[in-house]
Amino acid sequence: MWTADKWKDYEVLDTSDGEKLERWGDYILVRPDPQVIWDSGKSDPGWRKFNGRYHRSKSGGGEWEFRSLPEEWQIGYGDLKFNLKPFSFKHTGLFPEQAVNWDWCADKIRLRLREKGQGAEVKILNLFAYTGGATVSALNAGAHVTHVDASKGMVGWAKENAVSSGVSDRPVRWLVDDCVKFIEREIRRGNKYDGIIMDPPSYGRGPKGEMWKLEESVFPFIQLAAELMSDDPLFFLISSYTTGLQPAVLHYMLGLTVGKRFGGNIEADEIGLPVTGSGLILPCGAAGRWSRS
């Protein structure tokens, strides 16, 4: 399992009975997690002294319970700063487990720039890019980034994270668009990218109501995105929280698309977060990675 274990401002303190106890900077949150099917007793005092707790409804959705929690605050990861805001369906605007993928991409970008020398460019496309964790990390590593998400609000939030991280002046395009239609237009334009990052949702709608269902759409989407790879591509990363997309499935799809065309190396695994109280690793989905080497 690839573990996001370099956080200082974030940690999973404990997990029990369908919930996880987390520290986000100075604040303690309790949020549902369907992976937590065990009961460890909830002995950590944070379970009773939380600043915010998301209560899931049996009829779907849920609501936050707040105790002295600001509307917005920041946490850092290395040189990066992220703005957090609790909102619908338990989210805070950041998936901390993705840091293990940010670091992998950033290492690849920095190595390519060192190898190519002065004046080199690395062009990265971030699809379903949400609030821009991967975008600001890639910008910080020196890449040129195109950030695409169907939600205007999420793209605006990503811009705020870029400002907070000190990378808003770097070469970046912020686009509110349907990812499939954007790729089709980029193919017609002849644009190419050295690295592609995607974190597709299980279900979703584009800005004009375009439907997306992961199991039906993801393989043709990867095929389409692979057409945007440059002649000397660097990496292709796909993440998934959908239970049916196990690491082996991600591996197979990359092998039949990017790997078939370029060779290179493919690996896939679960990603997770360390749990301070128990020493366990909390599974948080899976990722598939293709690279030249």
C-alpha positions as CSV (number, residue, x, y, z in Angstrom):
1,M,0.0,0.0,0.0
2,W,1.2,3.5,-0.8
3,T,0.9,5.5,2.4
4,A,0.6,9.3,2.8
5,D,2.8,9.4,5.9
6,K,4.6,12.8,5.5
7,W,1.8,15.0,6.9
8,K,2.5,17.3,9.9
9,D,-0.7,19.2,10.0
10,Y,-3.0,16.3,9.4
11,E,-3.4,12.8,11.0
12,V,-6.0,10.1,11.5
13,L,-6.0,9.8,15.3
14,D,-8.3,6.8,15.6
15,T,-10.9,4.7,13.6
16,S,-13.9,2.9,15.0
17,D,-17.5,1.9,14.2
18,G,-17.9,3.5,10.8
19,E,-16.1,6.7,11.7
20,K,-12.6,8.2,11.7
21,L,-11.2,10.8,14.2
22,E,-9.0,13.3,12.4
23,R,-6.8,16.2,13.3
24,W,-6.8,19.0,10.7
25,G,-4.3,21.5,12.0
26,D,-5.6,22.6,15.4
27,Y,-9.1,21.2,14.9
28,I,-10.6,17.7,15.5
29,L,-13.2,16.3,13.2
30,V,-15.2,13.1,13.3
31,R,-16.4,11.9,9.8
32,P,-18.0,8.7,8.5
33,D,-15.8,6.2,6.7
34,P,-17.4,3.1,5.1
35,Q,-14.1,1.2,5.3
36,V,-14.2,1.3,9.1
37,I,-16.2,-1.8,9.9
38,W,-14.4,-2.6,13.2
39,D,-15.0,-1.3,16.7
40,S,-11.9,-0.3,18.7
41,G,-13.7,1.2,21.7
42,K,-13.2,5.0,20.9
43,S,-10.9,5.6,23.9
44,D,-9.2,8.6,22.4
45,P,-10.6,11.8,24.2
46,G,-11.0,13.4,20.8
47,W,-14.1,11.4,20.2
48,R,-15.8,13.4,22.9
49,K,-14.0,16.8,22.4
50,F,-14.3,17.2,18.6
51,N,-14.7,20.6,16.9
52,G,-16.9,19.2,14.1
53,R,-18.8,16.0,13.5
54,Y,-20.6,14.9,10.4
55,H,-23.7,12.8,11.1
56,R,-24.9,10.7,8.2
57,S,-28.6,10.3,7.8
58,K,-30.2,6.9,7.2
59,S,-32.2,8.5,4.4
60,G,-29.1,9.7,2.7
61,G,-26.9,12.8,3.1
62,G,-26.4,14.1,6.6
63,E,-25.4,17.3,8.5
64,W,-22.5,18.8,10.3
65,E,-22.4,19.4,14.1
66,F,-20.0,22.2,14.9
67,R,-18.3,23.1,18.2
68,S,-16.0,26.1,18.0
69,L,-14.9,25.4,14.4
70,P,-14.1,28.4,12.1
71,E,-15.8,28.6,8.7
72,E,-12.4,28.3,7.0
73,W,-8.9,27.5,8.1
74,Q,-5.6,26.3,6.6
75,I,-3.2,23.4,6.9
76,G,0.1,22.9,5.2
77,Y,1.9,20.1,3.4
78,G,5.6,20.9,2.9
79,D,5.6,24.2,0.9
80,L,1.9,24.0,0.1
81,K,-1.1,25.6,1.9
82,F,-4.7,24.4,1.6
83,N,-7.9,26.2,2.6
84,L,-10.4,24.0,4.3
85,K,-14.2,24.6,4.5
86,P,-16.5,21.8,5.8
87,F,-19.3,21.4,3.3
88,S,-21.9,18.9,1.9
89,F,-21.5,15.2,2.3
90,K,-18.8,15.3,5.0
91,H,-16.1,16.9,2.8
92,T,-13.5,19.5,3.8
93,G,-12.1,20.3,0.3
94,L,-9.0,18.1,0.6
95,F,-8.2,14.4,0.3
96,P,-5.0,14.0,2.4
97,E,-4.2,10.5,1.2
98,Q,-3.6,12.0,-2.3
99,A,-0.3,13.5,-1.0
100,V,1.4,10.2,-1.8
101,N,0.5,10.8,-5.4
102,W,1.3,14.5,-5.4
103,D,4.8,13.6,-4.2
104,W,5.3,10.9,-6.9
105,C,4.3,13.3,-9.6
106,A,6.4,16.1,-8.3
107,D,9.5,13.9,-8.1
108,K,9.0,12.9,-11.8
109,I,8.6,16.5,-12.8
110,R,11.7,17.7,-11.0
111,L,13.8,14.9,-12.3
112,R,12.7,15.6,-15.9
113,L,13.4,19.4,-15.5
114,R,16.9,18.6,-14.1
115,E,17.6,16.2,-17.0
116,K,16.4,18.6,-19.7
117,G,18.2,21.6,-18.3
118,Q,17.5,25.3,-18.6
119,G,14.5,26.3,-20.7
120,A,12.8,22.9,-20.4
121,E,9.0,22.7,-19.9
122,V,6.9,19.9,-18.5
123,K,3.2,20.2,-19.4
124,I,0.7,18.5,-17.0
125,L,-3.0,18.0,-17.5
126,N,-5.1,17.6,-14.3
127,L,-8.6,16.2,-15.0
128,F,-11.5,16.1,-12.5
129,A,-9.0,18.4,-10.6
130,Y,-11.3,19.3,-7.7
131,T,-9.6,21.9,-5.3
132,G,-6.2,21.5,-6.9
133,G,-4.0,19.6,-4.6
134,A,-2.2,17.9,-7.5
135,T,-2.2,21.1,-9.4
136,V,-0.5,23.3,-6.8
137,S,2.0,20.5,-6.1
138,A,2.9,20.2,-9.8
139,L,3.2,24.0,-10.1
140,N,5.4,24.0,-7.1
141,A,7.6,21.4,-8.8
142,G,8.0,23.6,-11.8
143,A,5.4,22.3,-14.3
144,H,3.0,24.1,-16.6
145,V,-0.4,22.9,-15.6
146,T,-3.9,22.8,-17.2
147,H,-6.5,22.3,-14.4
148,V,-9.9,21.1,-15.6
149,D,-13.1,20.6,-13.5
150,A,-16.8,20.8,-14.2
151,S,-17.5,22.8,-11.0
152,K,-16.9,26.5,-11.1
153,G,-16.8,26.5,-7.3
154,M,-14.1,23.9,-7.1
155,V,-12.0,25.7,-9.7
156,G,-12.3,28.9,-7.7
157,W,-11.3,27.0,-4.6
158,A,-8.3,25.6,-6.4
159,K,-7.2,29.2,-7.4
160,E,-7.4,30.1,-3.7
161,N,-5.1,27.2,-2.8
162,A,-2.7,28.3,-5.5
163,V,-2.6,31.8,-4.0
164,S,-2.1,30.4,-0.4
165,S,0.7,28.1,-1.7
166,G,2.5,31.0,-3.4
167,V,2.2,29.5,-6.9
168,S,-0.6,31.5,-8.5
169,D,2.0,33.3,-10.7
170,R,3.2,30.1,-12.2
171,P,2.1,28.9,-15.7
172,V,-1.4,27.5,-15.2
173,R,-4.8,27.4,-17.1
174,W,-7.9,27.2,-14.9
175,L,-10.8,25.7,-16.9
176,V,-14.4,25.0,-16.0
177,D,-15.3,22.3,-18.5
178,D,-16.6,18.8,-19.1
179,C,-13.4,16.7,-19.1
180,V,-14.5,14.4,-22.0
181,K,-15.4,17.4,-24.3
182,F,-12.2,19.2,-23.3
183,I,-10.0,16.2,-24.3
184,E,-11.9,15.9,-27.6
185,R,-11.2,19.6,-28.4
186,E,-7.5,19.3,-27.3
187,I,-7.1,16.3,-29.7
188,R,-8.5,18.3,-32.5
189,R,-6.2,21.2,-31.6
190,G,-3.2,18.9,-31.6
191,N,-2.2,19.8,-28.0
192,K,0.0,17.4,-26.1
193,Y,0.9,16.8,-22.4
194,D,3.9,15.1,-20.7
195,G,1.9,14.0,-17.7
196,I,-1.8,13.3,-17.1
197,I,-3.5,13.2,-13.7
198,M,-7.1,12.1,-13.3
199,D,-9.3,11.4,-10.2
200,P,-12.6,10.6,-11.8
201,P,-15.8,10.5,-9.7
202,S,-18.1,7.5,-9.4
203,Y,-21.0,9.6,-10.7
204,G,-21.1,13.2,-11.9
205,R,-22.4,15.8,-14.3
206,G,-20.7,18.2,-16.5
207,P,-21.4,22.0,-16.6
208,K,-24.3,21.4,-19.1
209,G,-25.6,18.2,-17.4
210,E,-23.4,15.7,-19.2
211,M,-23.7,12.4,-17.4
212,W,-20.7,10.4,-16.0
213,K,-20.8,6.9,-14.5
214,L,-17.4,5.5,-13.7
215,E,-17.7,1.9,-14.6
216,E,-19.1,2.7,-18.0
217,S,-17.0,5.7,-18.8
218,V,-13.5,5.3,-17.4
219,F,-11.9,2.9,-19.9
220,P,-12.9,4.9,-23.0
221,F,-11.9,8.0,-21.1
222,I,-8.4,6.7,-20.5
223,Q,-8.1,5.7,-24.1
224,L,-9.1,9.2,-25.1
225,A,-6.8,10.9,-22.7
226,A,-3.9,8.7,-23.8
227,E,-4.1,10.4,-27.2
228,L,-2.9,13.6,-25.6
229,M,0.4,12.2,-24.4
230,S,3.5,13.8,-25.9
231,D,6.1,11.9,-27.9
232,D,8.3,11.7,-24.8
233,P,5.7,11.3,-22.0
234,L,6.5,11.4,-18.3
235,F,3.6,9.8,-16.4
236,F,0.0,8.9,-16.3
237,L,-1.8,8.7,-12.9
238,I,-5.4,7.6,-12.2
239,S,-6.9,7.5,-8.7
240,S,-10.2,5.9,-7.7
241,Y,-12.4,5.6,-4.6
242,T,-14.9,3.3,-6.3
243,T,-14.8,-0.2,-4.7
244,G,-15.0,-2.0,-8.0
245,L,-11.9,-0.4,-9.4
246,Q,-9.3,-2.5,-7.6
247,P,-5.6,-1.9,-8.2
248,A,-5.4,-4.8,-10.7
249,V,-8.2,-3.2,-12.7
250,L,-6.4,0.1,-12.9
251,H,-3.2,-1.8,-13.9
252,Y,-5.0,-3.6,-16.7
253,M,-6.5,-0.4,-18.1
254,L,-3.2,1.4,-18.1
255,G,-1.6,-1.6,-19.8
256,L,-4.1,-1.7,-22.6
257,T,-3.8,2.0,-23.3
258,V,-0.7,4.0,-22.3
259,G,1.5,0.9,-21.7
260,K,0.5,-0.7,-25.1
261,R,1.5,2.5,-26.9
262,F,4.6,3.6,-25.0
263,G,5.9,0.6,-23.0
264,G,7.3,1.8,-19.8
265,N,6.5,0.8,-16.2
266,I,3.0,0.2,-14.7
267,E,2.2,-0.2,-11.0
268,A,-1.0,-0.1,-9.0
269,D,-1.8,-0.3,-5.3
270,E,-4.1,0.8,-2.6
271,I,-3.4,4.2,-1.1
272,G,-3.9,4.9,2.6
273,L,-3.3,7.0,5.7
274,P,-1.6,5.9,8.9
275,V,-3.7,5.7,12.1
276,T,-1.9,7.1,15.1
277,G,-3.8,5.3,17.8
278,S,-3.6,1.8,16.4
279,G,-0.8,1.7,14.0
280,L,-3.2,0.5,11.2
281,I,-3.2,1.9,7.7
282,L,-6.7,3.2,6.7
283,P,-7.4,2.2,3.1
284,C,-8.5,5.2,1.0
285,G,-9.0,3.9,-2.5
286,A,-6.5,2.9,-5.1
287,A,-4.2,4.4,-7.8
288,G,-2.6,3.2,-11.0
289,R,0.6,4.8,-12.2
290,W,2.4,4.6,-15.6
291,S,5.8,6.1,-16.1
292,R,8.7,5.9,-18.6
293,S,10.9,4.2,-16.0
